[in-house]
Amino acid sequence: MDDIRNIDRSKTVLELRVRMGGASKVRDLVNKIDAYIAAHPVPGAKVELSGVGLLWVKLVDYIAQNQISGASSSFILILSFIVIAFGSLRLGLWAMIPNVLPFIFVMGFMGYMGWHLDYMRMMLASVTMGIAVDDTIHFLARLRVVFNEKGSYSEALRKTMHEVGIPLVITSTALVVAFSSYFLSDFLILSSFGVLLCLSVIIGMIVELLLTPTLMVIFKPFGPEFQPNVVIRNE
């Protein structure tokens, strides 16, 4: 016992080594140990849990709580900005669908692949919404201008897709190429984060090009269609 207790023999350490797994499994183990200690107290002794495993669980819980609050704040701020910029709550709510869907799809892909959340992947919500909202605002701003000129959603979308769609594809491709550099990392967490980022950008581009125009045609957020004034000059 001399190797594992202090000089005055008041404290000792029992080290338990376990295979690294998900935070939920480590948390279950900690709860079982706490329950056993509570059911079998050591007379005259105070037992405390410590170590890297417990610290890691608390760190993951802390990051998860902050990322949930951060993603919620990002959603509210982006929604508020769109509502203020375009003057329509209905448009803001419909516009948030293309911004949230890429993250939902990526989370589903992670579940399908059996990938656990970690301190890197937890940032995906804020990052993907931040990337997607750029394309959304660019698309809606140009669509509103063209619609006020044409008075028809189909004609406005046709022109907007020609003017904005091509730059949107180019910028999304540039982002995918940039984030694909993470694939070269030997750090598994970083390389998988790059895969998910690239996937979210691709899904965001597809949703922006297909779903957003569909929502605009169905719900007509800029008002009913109208016949633009045509000025005929006699020369």
Secondary structure by P-SEA (a helix, b strand, c coil): ccccccccccbbbbbbbbccccaaaaaaaaaaaaaaaaacccccbbbbbbcaaaaaaaaaaaaaaaaaaaaaaaaaaaaaaaaaacccaaaaaaaacccaaaaaaaaaaaaaacccccccccaaaaaaaaaaaaaaaaaaaaaaaaaaacccaaaaaaaaaaacaaaaaaaaaaaaaaaccccccccaaaaaaaaaaaaaaaaaaaaaaccaaaaaaaccccccccccbbbbbcc
